[in-house]
Amino acid sequence: MQQSNQAIKGALTHDIVIVGGGLVGASLGCALAPLIERYGWRVAIIESAPIADQPQENVWQPSFDARASAIAEGSAQRFQQLGVWEAMRGEATPIKRIHISERGRLGATRLSANELGVAALGHVIPNAWMGRVLHQRLTQLPLEWHCPAKVERLTPVANGHDLQLSDGSQLTAGLTILADGGRSGLKEQLGIGSRHESYQQTALIAHVGVSQPHRGVAYERFTSQGPMALLPLPGQAMELIWTHPSGSETARMELPEREFLLQLQRAFGDRVGRFTRVGTRHAYPLSLVTAEEPVRPGLAVLGNAAHALHPVAGQGFNLALRGVMDLVEALEQGEQAKRPLGDMITLQSFEKQRSRDRANVIRFSDGLVRLFGLSFPLLPHARAAGLIGLNLVGPLRRGLARRAMGLER
Ligand SMILES: Cc1cc2nc3c(=O)[nH]c(=O)nc-3n(C[C@H](O)[C@H](O)[C@H](O)COP(=O)(O)OP(=O)(O)OC[C@H]3O[C@@H](n4cnc5c(N)ncnc54)[C@H](O)[C@@H]3O)c2cc1C
């Protein structure tokens, strides 16, 4: 990876420029490696936030922040293809079982790796660690890396797009990949609309200590206030994702530790014993956002910029990584057919592949939030029966598990 901060206006041209070196942009950089080698493509990644090279460096990076993510087994296999899984697994905690329940109701569904004949249903990996591993891999590849540099302007031109960077560089790319997380205003600048539906919920995230060993169990619990999840971390620690009606999280963010732990215990119950401590708390407002035009000539929108989901089912990045792999495959086919990189036949075939997977995942995670958010008189009983029933019906539960593991689209 070459450090390139030159400001040679108008002189730089690239086959592909990736806007955003977060989880998705960095994964795409790694996934492009064999094609860069095979076809000699000139590829650049532009990332606006500085990246910490050392664990002790206290640098805020929006993608590689304090969260830990549930990485499905299918994504682990994809990381293996990218050559980063061996390093990733160094900080990964395997999910051996998933326990889904509704507060105050009897029903519960249990999914287990043993029953499905796999070593793990998924893995919990700190985002900061994923960031470090992906960036280390990028340093071994012949990619240009502009960081910190922000893409300030994106202008369509005859064969692609001009990109104006905050470091003064101007690039011209045949194919631009927008992996900026969707909050930088570039989509709007290009006139790409988004469907935006706020869940009116905010996720409070924190590491918590637990008094009993979690034994690799991930918990998903639906409460009247919204879903909460606990994901296993090394030792007797878990990652808490606690959804609140927006606004009501503020008081809880500031509660003294003892009071916070008492309230958490009341909301979650004692399946993991006592909550013993809580780390720094972070808040994430939750919306369902989908880009209305994920591809256009010379441009593809990926990751959160294309689809931001509720984290209830831990599917956002897993879905995005499948998008990364599908894009690389479509680009290779386009190259073999001697089409220009940003050609619409290539991009439309990619989008056709993506749309069904994306719609299924959105239906699945959005449906879960809405189903458990509704309060018709008999619905709680039906949900409880559903959870119990699901536990009894092997094939259905296995289908659910395969989807959660990212092995099925
Ligand atoms: C609370 C929470 C929990 C989650 N848990 C899970 C989970 O367990 N499993 C899962 O699969 N998914 C999970 N997700 C979803 C997952 O975090 C996202 O899918 C993922 O972060 C998307 O990555 P991204 O690279 O598309 O966007 P981002 O993470 O937003 O990264 C975008 C990058 O682009 C850079 N950037 C922005 N603008 C510019 C610009 N103009 N120029 C240059 N660079 C720019 C930013 O600095 C950033 O590095 C969760 C999400 C939330 C909110």
The ligand as a MOL file (V3000), in Angstrom:
LIG
                    3D

  0  0  0     0  0            999 V3000
M  V30 BEGIN CTAB
M  V30 COUNTS 53 58 0 0 0
M  V30 BEGIN ATOM
M  V30 1 C -25.0520 -0.7520 17.2220 0
M  V30 2 C -24.7140 -1.5350 15.9990 0
M  V30 3 C -24.3390 -2.8740 16.0960 0
M  V30 4 C -24.0490 -3.6050 14.9490 0
M  V30 5 N -23.7480 -4.9260 15.0780 0
M  V30 6 C -23.5330 -5.6600 13.9630 0
M  V30 7 C -23.2540 -7.0590 14.0580 0
M  V30 8 O -23.2040 -7.6320 15.1600 0
M  V30 9 N -23.0500 -7.7640 12.9000 0
M  V30 10 C -23.1320 -7.1720 11.6670 0
M  V30 11 O -22.9750 -7.8670 10.6490 0
M  V30 12 N -23.3760 -5.8480 11.5530 0
M  V30 13 C -23.5800 -5.0850 12.6600 0
M  V30 14 N -23.8120 -3.7480 12.5370 0
M  V30 15 C -23.7500 -3.1220 11.2040 0
M  V30 16 C -22.3070 -2.7490 10.8300 0
M  V30 17 O -21.7240 -1.9890 11.8490 0
M  V30 18 C -22.2910 -1.9770 9.5250 0
M  V30 19 O -22.8710 -2.7970 8.5430 0
M  V30 20 C -20.8880 -1.6030 9.0970 0
M  V30 21 O -20.2900 -0.7480 10.0250 0
M  V30 22 C -20.9400 -0.9030 7.7440 0
M  V30 23 O -19.6290 -0.5630 7.3720 0
M  V30 24 P -19.3610 0.5270 6.2450 0
M  V30 25 O -17.9000 0.4250 5.9610 0
M  V30 26 O -20.3430 0.3890 5.1390 0
M  V30 27 O -19.7310 1.9360 6.9070 0
M  V30 28 P -19.0200 2.6890 8.1130 0
M  V30 29 O -18.7410 1.7250 9.1900 0
M  V30 30 O -19.8790 3.8610 8.4300 0
M  V30 31 O -17.6380 3.1930 7.5040 0
M  V30 32 C -17.5950 4.2150 6.5420 0
M  V30 33 C -16.1660 4.7140 6.4210 0
M  V30 34 O -16.1170 5.7310 5.4280 0
M  V30 35 C -15.3520 6.8480 5.9000 0
M  V30 36 N -15.8760 8.0390 5.2080 0
M  V30 37 C -17.0670 8.6360 5.3850 0
M  V30 38 N -17.2150 9.6780 4.5370 0
M  V30 39 C -16.0740 9.7450 3.8020 0
M  V30 40 C -15.6250 10.6170 2.7660 0
M  V30 41 N -16.3780 11.6040 2.2930 0
M  V30 42 N -14.3850 10.4100 2.2580 0
M  V30 43 C -13.5960 9.3790 2.7180 0
M  V30 44 N -13.9830 8.5290 3.6990 0
M  V30 45 C -15.2120 8.7070 4.2310 0
M  V30 46 C -15.5910 6.8390 7.4080 0
M  V30 47 O -14.5490 7.4970 8.0970 0
M  V30 48 C -15.6390 5.3410 7.7130 0
M  V30 49 O -14.3670 4.8080 7.9870 0
M  V30 50 C -24.1120 -2.9890 13.6720 0
M  V30 51 C -24.4680 -1.6420 13.5630 0
M  V30 52 C -24.7700 -0.9180 14.7120 0
M  V30 53 C -25.1690 0.5330 14.5690 0
M  V30 END ATOM
M  V30 BEGIN BOND
M  V30 1 1 1 2
M  V30 2 1 2 3
M  V30 3 2 2 52
M  V30 4 2 3 4
M  V30 5 1 4 5
M  V30 6 1 4 50
M  V30 7 2 5 6
M  V30 8 1 6 7
M  V30 9 1 6 13
M  V30 10 2 7 8
M  V30 11 1 7 9
M  V30 12 1 9 10
M  V30 13 2 10 11
M  V30 14 1 10 12
M  V30 15 2 12 13
M  V30 16 1 13 14
M  V30 17 1 14 15
M  V30 18 1 14 50
M  V30 19 1 15 16
M  V30 20 1 16 17
M  V30 21 1 16 18
M  V30 22 1 18 19
M  V30 23 1 18 20
M  V30 24 1 20 21
M  V30 25 1 20 22
M  V30 26 1 22 23
M  V30 27 1 23 24
M  V30 28 2 24 25
M  V30 29 1 24 26
M  V30 30 1 24 27
M  V30 31 1 27 28
M  V30 32 2 28 29
M  V30 33 1 28 30
M  V30 34 1 28 31
M  V30 35 1 31 32
M  V30 36 1 32 33
M  V30 37 1 33 34
M  V30 38 1 33 48
M  V30 39 1 34 35
M  V30 40 1 35 36
M  V30 41 1 35 46
M  V30 42 1 36 37
M  V30 43 1 36 45
M  V30 44 2 37 38
M  V30 45 1 38 39
M  V30 46 1 39 40
M  V30 47 2 39 45
M  V30 48 1 40 41
M  V30 49 2 40 42
M  V30 50 1 42 43
M  V30 51 2 43 44
M  V30 52 1 44 45
M  V30 53 1 46 47
M  V30 54 1 46 48
M  V30 55 1 48 49
M  V30 56 2 50 51
M  V30 57 1 51 52
M  V30 58 1 52 53
M  V30 END BOND
M  V30 END CTAB
M  END
